């Protein structure tokens, strides 16, 4: 008999993190949601979908979805992956307690809440990018609330146990450092991934692309 029930282990870790962040970053105001693992796109770390699921027993009870992309779990550390979860929790908070953006947009209300929980919104995935827009990333503020409460969670033995094998192989291909860096054009937000230290030029704008870290696409 297997030592672990793999489904319970993988999904239970994200439920544990969700509950911890709900208490520590959102004062426990977020409702339950359904967390899924979804490989919708290689370029997407996660997404939020309002009222995505309905309970079959009554046909009326609905719940939101936060989807996490396991293709990126092997090439990022646990803190970075959890920052995607918190990013999507801000969207969930907006849907229930704030002023939601139009579909796929990130408005000023979203940006303000990101600041409050210790994630700096950025269109480029690096400091200095636009704070609102259609496709947004973020960085983790050193010493901020997210960094602090995540350190508390990690100190209690939290870990992410499972990753998509395809993503893990890609992130550790020969010639790479084991983690791909994201490079973003500050003019048009075009993104590319590669090893650290590359000097990339955007083919559309002709501008130097800047490296960003701890960045997540919503």
HELIX and SHEET records of a PDB file:
HELIX    1   1 UNK A    6  UNK A   26  1                                  21    
HELIX    2   2 UNK A   70  UNK A   72  5                                   3    
HELIX    3   3 UNK A   78  UNK A   97  1                                  20    
HELIX    4   4 UNK A  108  UNK A  117  1                                  10    
HELIX    5   5 UNK A  145  UNK A  155  1                                  11    
HELIX    6   6 UNK A  165  UNK A  171  1                                   7    
SHEET    1   A 3 UNK A  34  UNK A  37  0                                        
SHEET    2   A 3 UNK A  62  UNK A  68  1                                        
SHEET    3   A 3 UNK A  46  UNK A  54 -1                                        
SHEET    1   B 2 UNK A 119  UNK A 122  0                                        
SHEET    2   B 2 UNK A 137  UNK A 140 -1                                        
SHEET    1   C 3 UNK A 191  UNK A 194  0                                        
SHEET    2   C 3 UNK A 181  UNK A 184 -1                                        
SHEET    3   C 3 UNK A 210  UNK A 212 -1                                        
END                                                                             
